[in-house]
Amino acid sequence: MVTSSQQALAVWGLLVVPFVLLALFLWGRDGLTAQFVAAYWFAPVVLTLIGVFPAPWQAVPG
């Protein structure tokens, strides 16, 4: 059975890992901009606020 913390880790892991890879690639080519960061994170933030994605702090034990 999948717990809510495991689900939160999985969802945010699938969002953070590709972002880090893309950001490193763009940073190496001097192409990392605030517009890219905002465009990438806009949908996940909105979906978290309306409750579609689990909040990342749910993965923190305690």
ChimeraX commands (.cxc) that place a marker at each C-alpha (Angstrom):
marker #1 position 0.00,0.00,0.00 radius 0.5
marker #1 position 1.29,3.45,-0.91 radius 0.5
marker #1 position 1.31,6.01,1.87 radius 0.5
marker #1 position 0.70,9.71,1.33 radius 0.5
marker #1 position 4.35,10.51,2.03 radius 0.5
marker #1 position 5.48,7.98,-0.60 radius 0.5
marker #1 position 3.02,9.47,-3.08 radius 0.5
marker #1 position 4.26,12.99,-2.38 radius 0.5
marker #1 position 7.89,11.88,-2.82 radius 0.5
marker #1 position 7.07,10.17,-6.11 radius 0.5
marker #1 position 5.14,13.11,-7.56 radius 0.5
marker #1 position 7.67,15.73,-6.55 radius 0.5
marker #1 position 10.58,13.50,-7.54 radius 0.5
marker #1 position 9.15,13.32,-11.04 radius 0.5
marker #1 position 8.96,17.10,-11.11 radius 0.5
marker #1 position 12.26,18.01,-9.46 radius 0.5
marker #1 position 14.65,15.57,-11.19 radius 0.5
marker #1 position 13.85,16.68,-14.77 radius 0.5
marker #1 position 13.90,20.32,-13.67 radius 0.5
marker #1 position 17.36,19.95,-12.17 radius 0.5
marker #1 position 18.65,18.25,-15.31 radius 0.5
marker #1 position 17.16,20.89,-17.60 radius 0.5
marker #1 position 18.31,23.73,-15.35 radius 0.5
marker #1 position 21.88,22.41,-15.28 radius 0.5
marker #1 position 21.88,22.03,-19.05 radius 0.5
marker #1 position 20.53,25.55,-19.59 radius 0.5
marker #1 position 22.81,27.03,-16.94 radius 0.5
marker #1 position 25.82,25.54,-18.70 radius 0.5
marker #1 position 24.73,27.27,-21.91 radius 0.5
marker #1 position 23.80,30.54,-20.13 radius 0.5
marker #1 position 20.15,29.97,-21.01 radius 0.5
marker #1 position 18.61,29.54,-17.57 radius 0.5
marker #1 position 16.14,32.37,-17.11 radius 0.5
marker #1 position 13.50,33.32,-14.59 radius 0.5
marker #1 position 10.91,32.86,-17.34 radius 0.5
marker #1 position 11.92,29.22,-17.74 radius 0.5
marker #1 position 11.71,28.62,-13.99 radius 0.5
marker #1 position 8.32,30.35,-13.74 radius 0.5
marker #1 position 6.94,28.48,-16.76 radius 0.5
marker #1 position 8.14,25.13,-15.44 radius 0.5
marker #1 position 6.82,25.55,-11.90 radius 0.5
marker #1 position 3.58,27.45,-12.59 radius 0.5
marker #1 position 1.41,24.39,-13.25 radius 0.5
marker #1 position 2.75,22.24,-10.36 radius 0.5
marker #1 position 2.29,25.10,-7.89 radius 0.5
marker #1 position -1.27,25.78,-9.03 radius 0.5
marker #1 position -2.13,22.08,-9.01 radius 0.5
marker #1 position -0.73,21.78,-5.50 radius 0.5
marker #1 position -2.71,24.79,-4.30 radius 0.5
marker #1 position -6.00,23.36,-5.61 radius 0.5
marker #1 position -5.23,19.91,-4.20 radius 0.5
marker #1 position -4.50,17.83,-7.29 radius 0.5
marker #1 position -0.86,17.19,-6.35 radius 0.5
marker #1 position 0.13,16.31,-2.79 radius 0.5
marker #1 position 2.02,19.02,-0.96 radius 0.5
marker #1 position 5.78,18.38,-0.85 radius 0.5
marker #1 position 5.86,18.91,2.92 radius 0.5
marker #1 position 3.63,15.82,3.32 radius 0.5
marker #1 position 6.70,13.75,2.54 radius 0.5
marker #1 position 8.50,15.06,5.62 radius 0.5
marker #1 position 8.07,12.60,8.47 radius 0.5
marker #1 position 6.87,13.94,11.76 radius 0.5
marker link #1:1,2 radius 0.2
marker link #1:2,3 radius 0.2
marker link #1:3,4 radius 0.2
marker link #1:4,5 radius 0.2
marker link #1:5,6 radius 0.2
marker link #1:6,7 radius 0.2
marker link #1:7,8 radius 0.2
marker link #1:8,9 radius 0.2
marker link #1:9,10 radius 0.2
marker link #1:10,11 radius 0.2
marker link #1:11,12 radius 0.2
marker link #1:12,13 radius 0.2
marker link #1:13,14 radius 0.2
marker link #1:14,15 radius 0.2
marker link #1:15,16 radius 0.2
marker link #1:16,17 radius 0.2
marker link #1:17,18 radius 0.2
marker link #1:18,19 radius 0.2
marker link #1:19,20 radius 0.2
marker link #1:20,21 radius 0.2
marker link #1:21,22 radius 0.2
marker link #1:22,23 radius 0.2
marker link #1:23,24 radius 0.2
marker link #1:24,25 radius 0.2
marker link #1:25,26 radius 0.2
marker link #1:26,27 radius 0.2
marker link #1:27,28 radius 0.2
marker link #1:28,29 radius 0.2
marker link #1:29,30 radius 0.2
marker link #1:30,31 radius 0.2
marker link #1:31,32 radius 0.2
marker link #1:32,33 radius 0.2
marker link #1:33,34 radius 0.2
marker link #1:34,35 radius 0.2
marker link #1:35,36 radius 0.2
marker link #1:36,37 radius 0.2
marker link #1:37,38 radius 0.2
marker link #1:38,39 radius 0.2
marker link #1:39,40 radius 0.2
marker link #1:40,41 radius 0.2
marker link #1:41,42 radius 0.2
marker link #1:42,43 radius 0.2
marker link #1:43,44 radius 0.2
marker link #1:44,45 radius 0.2
marker link #1:45,46 radius 0.2
marker link #1:46,47 radius 0.2
marker link #1:47,48 radius 0.2
marker link #1:48,49 radius 0.2
marker link #1:49,50 radius 0.2
marker link #1:50,51 radius 0.2
marker link #1:51,52 radius 0.2
marker link #1:52,53 radius 0.2
marker link #1:53,54 radius 0.2
marker link #1:54,55 radius 0.2
marker link #1:55,56 radius 0.2
marker link #1:56,57 radius 0.2
marker link #1:57,58 radius 0.2
marker link #1:58,59 radius 0.2
marker link #1:59,60 radius 0.2
marker link #1:60,61 radius 0.2
marker link #1:61,62 radius 0.2
view
